[in-house]
Amino acid sequence: MCDATHFRIDYVINPYMDTGIQPDSLAVLAEHEAIERRRTSRPARIVTRMESARECPDMVYTALTGPS
């Protein structure tokens, strides 16, 4: 799981994406931290953390792999 520091819309691949409308950075970080807390608070759950990369704005979706 990586942080959401660089999450943004840099390209359009569906009608819900618009590079002219960027997400609220503080809201993104708060939501991502809440998801991380829920996922890491369960016993026996192994979470590997990695630093996000500026050149990969949608890298946060690495958190969506595996069972929930």
C-alpha positions as CSV (number, residue, x, y, z in Angstrom):
1,M,0.0,0.0,0.0
2,C,1.4,3.4,-0.8
3,D,0.5,6.9,0.3
4,A,-1.8,9.2,-1.7
5,T,0.6,12.2,-1.7
6,H,0.8,12.4,-5.5
7,F,-2.8,11.3,-6.3
8,R,-4.2,13.5,-9.2
9,I,-5.7,13.2,-12.6
10,D,-3.1,13.5,-15.3
11,Y,-4.9,11.8,-18.2
12,V,-8.5,10.8,-19.2
13,I,-9.6,7.2,-19.7
14,N,-13.3,7.5,-18.9
15,P,-16.0,10.2,-18.8
16,Y,-15.6,10.6,-15.1
17,M,-12.1,11.9,-15.4
18,D,-11.2,15.5,-16.2
19,T,-7.7,16.9,-15.9
20,G,-9.3,20.4,-15.4
21,I,-10.9,19.2,-12.2
22,Q,-8.4,17.9,-9.6
23,P,-9.4,16.2,-6.4
24,D,-9.1,18.0,-3.0
25,S,-5.7,16.9,-1.7
26,L,-6.6,17.1,1.9
27,A,-9.8,15.1,1.4
28,V,-7.8,12.5,-0.6
29,L,-5.3,12.1,2.1
30,A,-7.9,11.9,4.9
31,E,-9.9,9.2,2.9
32,H,-6.8,7.2,2.1
33,E,-5.6,7.3,5.8
34,A,-9.1,6.1,6.9
35,I,-8.9,3.2,4.4
36,E,-5.4,2.3,5.6
37,R,-6.5,2.4,9.3
38,R,-9.4,0.0,8.6
39,R,-7.3,-2.4,6.6
40,T,-4.3,-2.5,9.0
41,S,-6.3,-2.8,12.2
42,R,-7.4,-6.4,11.5
43,P,-5.3,-9.1,13.1
44,A,-3.1,-11.2,11.0
45,R,-3.3,-8.8,8.1
46,I,0.0,-8.1,6.4
47,V,0.3,-4.7,4.7
48,T,3.5,-3.7,2.9
49,R,3.9,0.0,2.5
50,M,5.7,1.8,-0.3
51,E,6.4,5.4,-1.0
52,S,4.3,6.8,-3.9
53,A,6.0,8.2,-7.0
54,R,5.2,11.6,-8.4
55,E,5.2,10.2,-12.0
56,C,2.6,7.6,-11.0
57,P,-0.5,9.7,-9.9
58,D,-2.8,6.7,-9.7
59,M,-0.3,4.5,-7.8
60,V,-2.7,4.5,-4.7
61,Y,-4.7,1.8,-6.4
62,T,-2.0,-0.7,-5.4
63,A,-4.1,-0.8,-2.2
64,L,-6.9,-2.5,-4.1
65,T,-5.2,-5.8,-4.7
66,G,-6.0,-8.9,-2.7
67,P,-9.0,-9.8,-0.6
68,S,-10.7,-7.1,1.5
